Amino acid sequence: MSGTLNKVMLIGHLGDDVKMHYFEGGGSIGRFPLATNESYTNKSTGEKVTNTEWHNIVVRNKAAEICEKYLSKGDRIYVEGRIKTRKWAGEDGVDRYSTEINVNEFTFLTTKKEVSPAVPPSDAPVKPSVEETPPENTDDLPF
């Protein structure tokens, strides 16, 4: 195989509401943190261990506006995208790096509309849920 692949698929919970930034040319960008959890039972102690990994999610233009409209902190979402590392200068002039997931596809698994008693509009851009399958053996390490 001579090519390369940069693809990320995540299911997680929003750690905060979508933060929007609008540009002069009409474009926009939305950012939010996404938490994914890994749980297993430590065989030697019997203790349940949960590790949380945080991901910086970036959506652009119309997709960002849709996410801002329908998502809020705590909601579950499935995202697909690419890993991108961005370099920027801090206030102290030191170079800093951020690793982000640039999203090109997403599916809402819970939304603001689901929480409220109102029925979502028929034109809501919510795709069908991705079913999450439980791990086969939760008593073992995940690797």
DSSP file (Angstrom, degrees, kcal/mol; ACC not computed):
  #  RESIDUE AA STRUCTURE BP1 BP2  ACC     N-H-->O    O-->H-N    N-H-->O    O-->H-N    TCO  KAPPA ALPHA  PHI   PSI    X-CA   Y-CA   Z-CA
    1    1 A M              0   0    0      0, 0.0     0, 0.0     0, 0.0     0, 0.0   0.000 360.0 360.0 360.0 119.4    0.0    0.0    0.0
    2    2 A S        +     0   0    0      2,-0.1     2,-0.1     0, 0.0     0, 0.0   0.625 360.0  77.6 -96.5 -14.6    1.7    3.2   -1.1
    3    3 A G        -     0   0    0      1,-0.0     2,-0.3     0, 0.0     0, 0.0  -0.243  68.8-132.2 -88.5 179.5   -0.9    5.7    0.1
    4    4 A T        -     0   0    0     -2,-0.1     2,-0.4     2,-0.0    -2,-0.1  -0.845   9.9-147.2-126.4 166.3   -1.6    7.1    3.6
    5    5 A L        -     0   0    0     -2,-0.3     2,-0.4     2,-0.0     0, 0.0  -0.997  13.4-178.1-139.5 131.2   -4.8    7.5    5.5
    6    6 A N        +     0   0    0     -2,-0.4     2,-0.4     2,-0.0    -2,-0.0  -0.844  31.8 143.3-127.2  91.8   -5.8   10.2    8.1
    7    7 A K        -     0   0    0     -2,-0.4     2,-0.4    75,-0.1    75,-0.2  -0.998  25.5-171.8-138.3 134.7   -9.2    9.3    9.4
    8    8 A V  E     -A   81   0A   0     73,-2.6    73,-2.1    -2,-0.4     2,-0.4  -0.981   2.8-173.2-126.9 136.4  -10.8    9.6   12.8
    9    9 A M  E     +A   80   0A   0     -2,-0.4     2,-0.4    71,-0.2    71,-0.2  -0.992  16.0 171.8-129.7 123.7  -14.1    8.3   14.0
   10   10 A L  E     -A   79   0A   0     69,-2.5    69,-2.6    -2,-0.4     2,-0.4  -0.977  23.9-166.2-134.2 144.1  -15.3    9.3   17.5
   11   11 A I  E     +A   78   0A   0     -2,-0.4     2,-0.3    67,-0.2    67,-0.2  -0.996  41.3 124.4-123.0 123.4  -18.5    8.9   19.6
   12   12 A G  E     -A   77   0A   0     65,-2.0    65,-2.2    -2,-0.4     2,-0.4  -0.907  55.6 -85.9-160.5-173.7  -18.5   11.1   22.6
   13   13 A H  E     -AB  76  35A   0     22,-2.0    22,-2.9    -2,-0.3    63,-0.2  -0.885  42.0-110.1-111.1 139.2  -20.1   13.8   24.7
   14   14 A L  E     - B   0  34A   0     61,-2.5    60,-2.4    -2,-0.4    20,-0.2  -0.489  18.9-159.2 -66.5 131.9  -19.7   17.6   24.3
   15   15 A G  S    S-     0   0    0     18,-2.8     2,-0.3    -2,-0.2    -1,-0.1   0.563  75.4  -0.7 -86.2 -10.9  -17.7   19.1   27.1
   16   16 A D  S    S-     0   0    0     17,-0.6    -1,-0.1    56,-0.1    58,-0.1  -0.962  91.2 -74.8-164.5 167.8  -19.1   22.6   26.3
   17   17 A D        -     0   0    0     -2,-0.3     2,-0.3     1,-0.1    55,-0.1  -0.293  63.4 -85.2 -67.3 160.8  -21.4   24.4   23.9
   18   18 A V        -     0   0    0     53,-0.4     2,-0.6    49,-0.2    14,-0.2  -0.537  41.1-147.2 -69.6 127.5  -20.2   25.0   20.4
   19   19 A K  E     -C   31   0A   0     12,-2.9    12,-2.1    -2,-0.3     2,-0.3  -0.884  16.7-154.3 -99.6 123.0  -18.2   28.3   20.2
   20   20 A M  E     -C   30   0A   0     -2,-0.6     2,-0.4    10,-0.2    10,-0.2  -0.702  15.4-172.2-102.3 148.3  -18.6   30.1   16.9
   21   21 A H  E     -C   29   0A   0      8,-2.1     8,-2.3    -2,-0.3     2,-0.4  -0.987  12.3-155.1-135.7 127.8  -16.3   32.5   15.1
   22   22 A Y  E     -C   28   0A   0     -2,-0.4     6,-0.2     6,-0.2     2,-0.2  -0.845   6.4-147.6-108.1 140.9  -17.5   34.3   12.0
   23   23 A F    >   -     0   0    0      4,-3.0     3,-1.6    -2,-0.4    -2,-0.0  -0.655  25.2-113.5-104.3 160.2  -15.2   35.7    9.2
   24   24 A E  T 3  S+     0   0    0      1,-0.3    -1,-0.1    -2,-0.2    -2,-0.0   0.840 113.1  59.9 -60.7 -35.8  -15.6   38.8    7.0
   25   25 A G  T 3  S-     0   0    0      1,-0.1    -1,-0.3     2,-0.0     3,-0.1   0.475 124.4 -98.1 -75.1  -0.4  -16.0   36.7    3.9
   26   26 A G  S <  S+     0   0    0     -3,-1.6    -2,-0.1     1,-0.4    -1,-0.1   0.305  84.3 125.4 102.5  -8.6  -19.1   34.9    5.3
   27   27 A G        -     0   0    0     -5,-0.1    -4,-3.0    34,-0.0    -1,-0.4  -0.334  38.5-165.3 -78.6 165.5  -17.4   31.8    6.5
   28   28 A S  E     -C   22   0A   0     -6,-0.2    33,-3.3    -3,-0.1     2,-0.4  -0.974  10.8-155.2-147.7 161.5  -17.6   30.5   10.0
   29   29 A I  E     -CD  21  60A   0     -8,-2.3    -8,-2.1    -2,-0.3     2,-0.4  -0.999   6.3-160.1-139.8 138.9  -15.9   28.0   12.3
   30   30 A G  E     -CD  20  59A   0     29,-3.3    29,-2.7    -2,-0.4     2,-0.4  -0.951   8.3-170.8-120.1 141.0  -17.3   26.2   15.3
   31   31 A R  E     +CD  19  58A   0    -12,-2.1   -12,-2.9    -2,-0.4    27,-0.2  -0.980  12.0 157.7-131.8 142.9  -15.2   24.6   18.0
   32   32 A F  E     - D   0  57A   0     25,-1.7    25,-2.6    -2,-0.4     2,-0.3  -0.969  37.9-113.2-158.2 150.5  -16.1   22.3   21.0
   33   33 A P  E     - D   0  56A   0      0, 0.0   -18,-2.8     0, 0.0   -17,-0.6  -0.648  28.2-158.5 -83.5 143.0  -14.4   19.8   23.2
   34   34 A L  E     -BD  14  55A   0     21,-2.6    21,-2.4    -2,-0.3     2,-0.5  -0.987   2.8-151.3-124.2 130.1  -15.5   16.1   22.9
   35   35 A A  E     -BD  13  54A   0    -22,-2.9   -22,-2.0    -2,-0.4     2,-0.4  -0.867  10.4-173.6-103.1 129.7  -15.0   13.5   25.7
   36   36 A T  E     - D   0  53A   0     17,-2.5    17,-2.9    -2,-0.5     2,-0.4  -0.958  12.5-150.7-117.4 143.6  -14.5    9.9   25.0
   37   37 A N  E     - D   0  52A   0     -2,-0.4     2,-0.4    15,-0.2    15,-0.2  -0.880  11.3-164.5-118.2 145.3  -14.4    7.3   27.8
   38   38 A E  E     - D   0  51A   0     13,-2.4    13,-3.0    -2,-0.4     2,-0.4  -0.998  16.3-174.6-124.5 124.1  -12.7    4.0   28.1
   39   39 A S  E     + D   0  50A   0     -2,-0.4     2,-0.3    11,-0.2    11,-0.2  -0.949  12.6 150.7-123.6 141.6  -13.9    1.7   31.0
   40   40 A Y  E     - D   0  49A   0      9,-2.3     9,-3.6    -2,-0.4     2,-0.5  -0.972  41.7-110.1-156.4 165.3  -12.6   -1.6   32.2
   41   41 A T  E     - D   0  48A   0     97,-1.3     2,-0.5    -2,-0.3     7,-0.2  -0.903  29.7-126.6-104.0 124.9  -12.3   -3.6   35.4
   42   42 A N     >  -     0   0    0      5,-3.0     4,-2.9    -2,-0.5     5,-0.3  -0.573  17.2-150.6 -68.8 118.6   -8.9   -4.0   37.0
   43   43 A K  T  4 S+     0   0    0     -2,-0.5    -1,-0.2     1,-0.2    97,-0.0   0.845  90.8  49.4 -64.0 -35.1   -8.5   -7.8   37.4
   44   44 A S  T  4 S+     0   0    0      1,-0.2    -1,-0.2     3,-0.1    -2,-0.1   0.852 126.8  22.4 -76.7 -33.4   -6.2   -7.5   40.4
   45   45 A T  T  4 S-     0   0    0      2,-0.2    -2,-0.2    -3,-0.1    -1,-0.2   0.632  91.6-131.9-106.5 -17.6   -8.3   -5.0   42.5
   46   46 A G     <  +     0   0    0     -4,-2.9     2,-0.2     1,-0.3    -3,-0.1   0.512  58.8 143.5  76.7   3.4  -11.8   -5.5   41.0
   47   47 A E        -     0   0    0     -5,-0.3    -5,-3.0    -6,-0.1     2,-0.5  -0.554  54.1-123.9 -80.3 138.7  -12.0   -1.7   40.7
   48   48 A K  E     -D   41   0A   0     -2,-0.2     2,-0.5    -7,-0.2    -7,-0.2  -0.714  29.1-160.7 -81.2 128.4  -13.8   -0.2   37.7
   49   49 A V  E     -D   40   0A   0     -9,-3.6    -9,-2.3    -2,-0.5     2,-0.5  -0.935   9.0-171.8-115.6 130.8  -11.4    2.2   36.0
   50   50 A T  E     -D   39   0A   0     -2,-0.5     2,-0.4   -11,-0.2   -11,-0.2  -0.988   2.0-168.3-124.1 125.7  -12.6    4.9   33.6
   51   51 A N  E     -D   38   0A   0    -13,-3.0   -13,-2.4    -2,-0.5     2,-0.5  -0.946   8.0-155.1-111.8 132.4  -10.2    7.0   31.5
   52   52 A T  E     -D   37   0A   0     -2,-0.4     2,-0.4   -15,-0.2   -15,-0.2  -0.912   4.6-164.8-109.2 132.0  -11.4   10.1   29.7
   53   53 A E  E     -D   36   0A   0    -17,-2.9   -17,-2.5    -2,-0.5     2,-0.4  -0.952  11.2-146.2-113.3 133.7   -9.7   11.5   26.6
   54   54 A W  E     -D   35   0A   0     -2,-0.4     2,-0.4   -19,-0.2   -19,-0.2  -0.850  12.8-167.9-104.0 136.6  -10.5   15.0   25.4
   55   55 A H  E     -D   34   0A   0    -21,-2.4   -21,-2.6    -2,-0.4     2,-0.7  -0.966  20.6-132.5-124.0 137.6  -10.6   15.9   21.7
   56   56 A N  E     -De  33 100A   0     43,-0.6    45,-3.0    -2,-0.4     2,-0.4  -0.824  29.1-158.8 -90.0 114.2  -10.7   19.4   20.1
   57   57 A I  E     -De  32 101A   0    -25,-2.6   -25,-1.7    -2,-0.7     2,-0.4  -0.785   9.3-169.2-101.7 136.8  -13.4   19.3   17.5
   58   58 A V  E     +De  31 102A   0     43,-2.7    45,-2.7    -2,-0.4     2,-0.3  -0.991   6.6 176.7-127.2 125.9  -13.5   21.8   14.6
   59   59 A V  E     -D   30   0A   0    -29,-2.7   -29,-3.3    -2,-0.4     2,-0.3  -0.937  16.8-144.2-123.9 151.5  -16.5   22.2   12.2
   60   60 A R  E >>  -D   29   0A   0     43,-0.3     3,-1.1    -2,-0.3     4,-0.8  -0.854  43.0 -32.6-122.9 152.1  -16.8   24.8    9.4
   61   61 A N  H 3> S+     0   0    0    -33,-3.3     4,-1.9    -2,-0.3     3,-0.4  -0.116 123.9   4.4  52.3-127.4  -19.4   26.9    7.7
   62   62 A K  H 3> S+     0   0    0      1,-0.3     4,-2.3     2,-0.2    -1,-0.3   0.869 132.0  55.4 -60.8 -39.1  -22.9   25.5    7.4
   63   63 A A  H <> S+     0   0    0     -3,-1.1     4,-2.3     1,-0.2    -1,-0.3   0.889 107.1  50.9 -60.9 -38.7  -22.0   22.4    9.5
   64   64 A A  H  X S+     0   0    0     -4,-0.8     4,-2.5    -3,-0.4    -1,-0.2   0.908 109.6  49.6 -64.6 -42.4  -20.8   24.6   12.3
   65   65 A E  H  X S+     0   0    0     -4,-1.9     4,-1.9     2,-0.2    -2,-0.2   0.883 110.7  50.1 -65.1 -38.4  -24.0   26.6   12.3
   66   66 A I  H  X S+     0   0    0     -4,-2.3     4,-2.2     2,-0.2     5,-0.2   0.924 111.4  48.7 -65.1 -44.6  -26.0   23.4   12.4
   67   67 A C  H  X S+     0   0    0     -4,-2.3     4,-2.4     1,-0.2    -2,-0.2   0.916 110.8  50.4 -62.0 -42.9  -24.0   22.1   15.3
   68   68 A E  H  < S+     0   0    0     -4,-2.5    -1,-0.2     1,-0.2    -2,-0.2   0.896 112.8  47.5 -61.7 -39.2  -24.4   25.4   17.2
   69   69 A K  H  < S+     0   0    0     -4,-1.9    -1,-0.2    -5,-0.2    -2,-0.2   0.881 124.7  26.1 -70.1 -39.9  -28.2   25.3   16.6
   70   70 A Y  H  < S+     0   0    0     -4,-2.2    42,-1.8    -5,-0.1     2,-0.3   0.602 108.3  71.6-106.8 -13.0  -28.8   21.7   17.7
   71   71 A L     <  +     0   0    0     -4,-2.4   -53,-0.4    -5,-0.2     2,-0.3  -0.790  47.4 168.5-111.0 149.9  -26.0   20.7   20.1
   72   72 A S    >   -     0   0    0     -2,-0.3     3,-2.2   -55,-0.1   -58,-0.3  -0.942  49.7 -56.9-146.6 170.3  -25.3   21.7   23.7
   73   73 A K  T 3  S+     0   0    0     -2,-0.3   -58,-0.2     1,-0.3   -56,-0.1  -0.170 121.7  21.9 -51.0 132.5  -23.0   20.6   26.5
   74   74 A G  T 3  S+     0   0    0    -60,-2.4    -1,-0.3     1,-0.3   -59,-0.1   0.145  88.9 131.1  95.8 -19.1  -23.5   16.9   27.4
   75   75 A D    <   -     0   0    0     -3,-2.2   -61,-2.5   -62,-0.1     2,-0.3  -0.323  55.9-123.7 -67.3 149.6  -25.0   15.9   24.1
   76   76 A R  E     +A   13   0A   0    -63,-0.2    33,-2.2    -3,-0.1    34,-1.6  -0.758  34.1 173.3 -94.9 142.7  -23.7   12.8   22.3
   77   77 A I  E     -AF  12 108A   0    -65,-2.2   -65,-2.0    -2,-0.3     2,-0.5  -0.994  28.2-139.4-147.1 148.2  -22.4   13.0   18.7
   78   78 A Y  E     -AF  11 107A   0     29,-2.8    29,-2.5    -2,-0.3     2,-0.4  -0.944  29.7-176.0-104.6 129.2  -20.6   10.8   16.2
   79   79 A V  E     -AF  10 106A   0    -69,-2.6   -69,-2.5    -2,-0.5     2,-0.4  -0.958  15.4-167.3-128.3 147.3  -17.9   12.6   14.2
   80   80 A E  E     +AF   9 105A   0     25,-2.8    24,-2.6    -2,-0.4    25,-1.7  -0.986  35.6 107.2-126.1 141.2  -15.7   11.6   11.3
   81   81 A G  E     -AF   8 103A   0    -73,-2.1   -73,-2.6    -2,-0.4     2,-0.3  -0.923  57.5 -68.3-177.2-156.4  -12.7   13.7   10.2
   82   82 A R  E     - F   0 102A   0     20,-2.0    20,-2.8    -2,-0.3     2,-0.4  -0.906  36.4-116.7-124.5 149.3   -9.0   14.2   10.1
   83   83 A I  E     + F   0 101A   0     -2,-0.3     2,-0.4    18,-0.2    18,-0.2  -0.729  36.8 178.1 -83.0 133.3   -6.3   14.9   12.7
   84   84 A K  E     - F   0 100A   0     16,-2.6    16,-3.3    -2,-0.4     2,-0.5  -0.996  19.8-149.7-139.1 132.3   -4.6   18.2   12.1
   85   85 A T  E     - F   0  99A   0     -2,-0.4     2,-0.4    14,-0.2    14,-0.2  -0.897  16.4-161.2-102.8 127.8   -1.9   19.8   14.3
   86   86 A R  E     - F   0  98A   0     12,-3.5    12,-2.6    -2,-0.5     2,-0.4  -0.903   5.0-149.2-113.4 136.1   -2.0   23.6   14.3
   87   87 A K  E     + F   0  97A   0     -2,-0.4     2,-0.3    10,-0.2    10,-0.2  -0.861  25.4 161.3-104.0 136.6    1.0   25.8   15.3
   88   88 A W  E     - F   0  96A   0      8,-2.6     8,-3.8    -2,-0.4     2,-0.5  -0.978  37.6-111.0-149.9 159.8    0.4   29.2   16.9
   89   89 A A  E     - F   0  95A   0     -2,-0.3     6,-0.2     6,-0.2     5,-0.1  -0.817  30.3-138.6 -97.9 129.1    2.3   31.8   19.0
   90   90 A G    >   -     0   0    0      4,-2.8     3,-2.1    -2,-0.5    -1,-0.0  -0.177  34.7 -93.9 -74.2 174.2    1.2   32.3   22.6
   91   91 A E  T 3  S+     0   0    0      1,-0.3    -1,-0.1     2,-0.1    -2,-0.0   0.784 128.2  56.3 -61.1 -26.5    1.0   35.7   24.2
   92   92 A D  T 3  S-     0   0    0      2,-0.2    -1,-0.3     1,-0.0     3,-0.1   0.402 119.9-110.6 -86.5   3.3    4.5   35.2   25.5
   93   93 A G  S <  S+     0   0    0     -3,-2.1     2,-0.3     1,-0.3    -2,-0.1   0.411  75.0 134.1  85.5  -2.3    5.8   34.7   21.9
   94   94 A V        -     0   0    0      1,-0.1    -4,-2.8    -5,-0.1    -1,-0.3  -0.634  62.4-110.5 -83.7 136.9    6.5   31.0   22.5
   95   95 A D  E     - F   0  89A   0     -2,-0.3     2,-0.3    -6,-0.2    -6,-0.2  -0.436  38.6-171.8 -66.3 136.5    5.3   28.6   19.8
   96   96 A R  E     - F   0  88A   0     -8,-3.8    -8,-2.6    -2,-0.1     2,-0.4  -0.881   9.8-146.0-126.8 159.8    2.4   26.4   20.9
   97   97 A Y  E     - F   0  87A   0     -2,-0.3     2,-0.4   -10,-0.2   -10,-0.2  -0.978   8.4-169.0-130.7 140.9    0.7   23.4   19.2
   98   98 A S  E     - F   0  86A   0    -12,-2.6   -12,-3.5    -2,-0.4     2,-0.5  -0.998  12.2-149.3-128.1 132.4   -2.9   22.2   19.1
   99   99 A T  E     + F   0  85A   0     -2,-0.4   -43,-0.6   -14,-0.2     2,-0.3  -0.902  27.6 176.6-101.3 126.9   -4.1   18.9   17.8
  100  100 A E  E     -eF  56  84A   0    -16,-3.3   -16,-2.6    -2,-0.5     2,-0.6  -0.847  33.5-127.3-128.7 159.5   -7.6   19.1   16.4
  101  101 A I  E     -eF  57  83A   0    -45,-3.0   -43,-2.7    -2,-0.3     2,-0.8  -0.950  21.6-153.1-106.3 111.7  -10.2   16.9   14.6
  102  102 A N  E     -eF  58  82A   0    -20,-2.8   -20,-2.0    -2,-0.6     2,-0.3  -0.787  21.1-142.8 -86.3 111.1  -11.4   18.6   11.5
  103  103 A V  E     + F   0  81A   0    -45,-2.7   -43,-0.3    -2,-0.8   -22,-0.3  -0.532  35.1 165.7 -83.7 134.7  -14.9   17.1   11.0
  104  104 A N  E    S+     0   0A   0    -24,-2.6     2,-0.3     1,-0.4   -23,-0.2   0.518  73.7  25.9-118.1 -14.7  -16.3   16.3    7.6
  105  105 A E  E     + F   0  80A   0    -25,-1.7   -25,-2.8     2,-0.0    -1,-0.4  -0.994  65.0 169.2-144.5 147.7  -19.2   14.2    8.7
  106  106 A F  E     - F   0  79A   0     -2,-0.3     2,-0.4   -27,-0.2   -27,-0.2  -0.991  18.1-157.5-154.1 157.5  -21.3   14.0   11.9
  107  107 A T  E     - F   0  78A   0    -29,-2.5   -29,-2.8    -2,-0.3     2,-0.4  -0.990  22.9-130.1-137.2 127.6  -24.4   12.4   13.3
  108  108 A F  E     - F   0  77A   0     -2,-0.4   -31,-0.2   -31,-0.2     3,-0.1  -0.624  21.7-179.5 -76.0 130.8  -26.3   13.8   16.3
  109  109 A L  S    S+     0   0    0    -33,-2.2     2,-0.3     1,-0.4   -32,-0.2   0.686  77.2  11.7-102.7 -26.2  -27.0   11.0   18.8
  110  110 A T  S    S-     0   0    0    -34,-1.6    -1,-0.4    19,-0.0     2,-0.3  -0.974  75.7-176.7-141.4 150.0  -28.8   13.3   21.3
  111  111 A T     >  -     0   0    0     -2,-0.3     4,-1.1    -3,-0.1     3,-0.3  -0.879  43.3-102.4-139.0 170.4  -30.0   16.9   20.6
  112  112 A K  H  > S+     0   0    0    -42,-1.8     4,-1.6    -2,-0.3     3,-0.4   0.882 121.3  57.1 -58.5 -39.3  -31.7   19.8   22.3
  113  113 A K  H  4 S+     0   0    0    -43,-0.2    -1,-0.2     1,-0.2   -43,-0.0   0.835 101.1  55.9 -64.2 -33.4  -34.9   18.8   20.6
  114  114 A E  H  4 S+     0   0    0     -3,-0.3    -1,-0.2     1,-0.2    -2,-0.2   0.823 107.6  49.3 -68.5 -31.3  -34.8   15.3   22.1
  115  115 A V  H  < S+     0   0    0     -4,-1.1    -1,-0.2    -3,-0.4    -2,-0.2   0.857 102.8  69.7 -77.5 -36.2  -34.6   16.8   25.6
  116  116 A S  S  < S-     0   0    0     -4,-1.6     0, 0.0     1,-0.1     0, 0.0  -0.446  88.0-121.2 -82.2 157.1  -37.6   19.2   25.2
  117  117 A P  S    S+     0   0    0      0, 0.0    -1,-0.1     0, 0.0     2,-0.1   0.675  84.0 100.6 -71.4 -15.4  -41.2   17.9   24.9
  118  118 A A  S    S-     0   0    0      1,-0.1    -2,-0.1     3,-0.0     0, 0.0  -0.374  79.9-115.9 -70.3 148.9  -41.5   19.6   21.4
  119  119 A V        -     0   0    0      1,-0.1    -1,-0.1    -2,-0.1     3,-0.1  -0.692  34.6-110.1 -83.5 134.7  -41.2   17.5   18.3
  120  120 A P        -     0   0    0      0, 0.0    -1,-0.1     0, 0.0     4,-0.0  -0.327  40.8 -96.1 -64.7 148.3  -38.2   18.4   16.1
  121  121 A P    >   -     0   0    0      0, 0.0     3,-1.9     0, 0.0    -8,-0.0  -0.265  29.6-117.5 -63.0 152.5  -39.0   20.0   12.8
  122  122 A S  T 3  S+     0   0    0      1,-0.3     0, 0.0    -3,-0.1     0, 0.0   0.725 113.8  56.2 -66.0 -21.0  -39.2   17.7    9.8
  123  123 A D  T 3  S+     0   0    0      2,-0.1    -1,-0.3     0, 0.0     0, 0.0   0.292  75.3 133.6 -94.0  11.4  -36.3   19.5    8.1
  124  124 A A    <   -     0   0    0     -3,-1.9     2,-0.6     1,-0.1     0, 0.0  -0.402  60.4-132.4 -62.7 135.0  -34.0   19.0   11.1
  125  125 A P        +     0   0    0      0, 0.0     2,-0.6     0, 0.0   -17,-0.2  -0.024  59.9 134.6 -82.5  34.8  -30.6   17.8    9.8
  126  126 A V        -     0   0    0     -2,-0.6     3,-0.1   -19,-0.1   -19,-0.1  -0.747  43.4-151.2 -89.0 123.4  -30.4   15.0   12.4
  127  127 A K        -     0   0    0     -2,-0.6     3,-0.1     1,-0.2   -19,-0.1  -0.444  36.1 -78.2 -84.2 163.5  -29.3   11.7   10.9
  128  128 A P        -     0   0    0      0, 0.0    -1,-0.2     0, 0.0   -19,-0.0  -0.271  61.4 -91.2 -59.4 150.3  -30.4    8.3   12.3
  129  129 A S        -     0   0    0    -20,-0.1     2,-0.6     1,-0.1   -20,-0.1  -0.250  28.0-127.0 -64.2 147.2  -28.5    7.2   15.4
  130  130 A V        -     0   0    0    -23,-0.1     2,-0.3    -3,-0.1    -1,-0.1  -0.872  30.7-127.7 -89.6 123.2  -25.4    5.1   15.3
  131  131 A E        -     0   0    0     -2,-0.6     2,-0.5     1,-0.0   -22,-0.0  -0.565  16.6-142.4 -77.3 133.9  -26.0    2.2   17.6
  132  132 A E        -     0   0    0     -2,-0.3    -1,-0.0     0, 0.0    -3,-0.0  -0.844  10.3-148.5 -98.3 125.7  -23.2    1.7   20.1
  133  133 A T        -     0   0    0     -2,-0.5     3,-0.1     1,-0.0    -2,-0.0  -0.775  18.9-119.7 -94.7 136.4  -22.4   -1.9   20.9
  134  134 A P        -     0   0    0      0, 0.0    -1,-0.0     0, 0.0     4,-0.0  -0.372  40.0 -91.0 -70.2 153.1  -21.2   -2.8   24.4
  135  135 A P        -     0   0    0      0, 0.0     3,-0.3     0, 0.0     0, 0.0  -0.315  30.3-129.1 -62.8 148.0  -17.7   -4.3   24.7
  136  136 A E  S    S+     0   0    0      1,-0.3     2,-0.5    -3,-0.1     0, 0.0   0.899  96.3  21.8 -66.9 -41.9  -17.7   -8.1   24.5
  137  137 A N    >   +     0   0    0      1,-0.1     3,-0.8     3,-0.1    -1,-0.3  -0.891  59.7 176.2-133.3 101.6  -15.6   -8.6   27.7
  138  138 A T  T 3  S+     0   0    0     -2,-0.5   -97,-1.3    -3,-0.3    -1,-0.1   0.492  74.9  72.5 -84.3  -2.2  -15.6   -5.7   30.2
  139  139 A D  T 3  S+     0   0    0    -99,-0.2     2,-0.3     2,-0.1    -1,-0.2   0.460  92.1  64.9 -88.5   0.1  -13.5   -7.7   32.7
  140  140 A D  S <  S-     0   0    0     -3,-0.8   -99,-0.2   -98,-0.1    -3,-0.1  -0.768  95.2 -88.2-121.0 162.5  -10.3   -7.4   30.6
  141  141 A L        -     0   0    0     -2,-0.3    -2,-0.1     1,-0.1    -1,-0.1  -0.396  40.5-119.7 -64.4 148.5   -8.0   -4.7   29.5
  142  142 A P              0   0    0      0, 0.0    -1,-0.1     0, 0.0    -4,-0.0   0.366 360.0 360.0 -77.8   7.7   -9.2   -3.1   26.2
  143  143 A F              0   0    0      0, 0.0    -2,-0.0     0, 0.0     0, 0.0   0.386 360.0 360.0-131.6 360.0   -5.9   -4.0   24.4
